[in-house]
Amino acid sequence: MEITYIIETEYDEITPIKVSLKYTVKRENHNKLVATGKTLQTFVDSKTFKIINIKKVHPEIWSKLTKY
């Protein structure tokens, strides 16, 4: 038996240094809530892995992230 899940993601908070995302997981057939979660991601330099300010380093990405 195969079970299909729907994962919904939404912004919780966004700053030039980090983004927090909220998740809900539901069973497709029953629309029953199975789990919720939250993650915190920081923007880092791809070579040094040091935290960066995405608004200053990549303003074009920041613009897309904050468009809506």
FENNORNOR-V984239 format. One record per pair of residues at least 24 apart in sequence whose ideal C-beta (glycine too) atoms are under 8 Angstrom apart, sorted by the first residue. I is the first residue (numbers start at 1). J is the second residue. Records with the same first field share a line. If there is no record, write none. Layout:
I=J, J
This chain:
3=27, 28
4=28, 29
5=34
12=38
14=65, 66
16=43, 53, 54, 55, 56, 62
17=42, 43, 51, 52, 53, 54
18=42, 43
19=43, 65
